[in-house]
Amino acid sequence: MQNEEMISADEFCIHYNIEKSFLYSLKDSGLLEITMVEEKIFVPVHQLSQLEKLVRLYYEMDINLEGIETITYLLQRMNEMQQQIIHLRNQLSIYENE
């Protein structure tokens, strides 16, 4: 991964006024991947929107890490089920049009 595809964890923490330990907690729980480059911590750009949601859940809504893990799991399952519904509707429409 190239540096332009990552954002410094220090910059992110300063911008959102959060502690770096929160990012480590997210990493330890499997909710975030972080990369070390020359002893600096970086977050992949593709995870920024998810990370912003997690920050809002934790700091603005005061939801603890276990709650965030549960919410993330349930949202992921819901998304998978929605994709499955779309797939099943597409299959059904094939049979209805015959």
LINBEL-V896951 format. One record per run of one state. SS is the DSSP state (H for helix, E for strand, C for the rest). FROM is the first residue (numbers start at 1). LEN is the number of residues. If there is no record, write none. Layout:
SS&FROM&LEN / SS&FROM&LEN
This chain:
C&1&2 / H&3&3 / E&6&3 / H&9&8 / C&17&3 / H&20&9 / C&29&5 / E&34&4 / C&38&2 / E&40&5 / H&45&16 / C&61&4 / H&65&32 / C&97&2
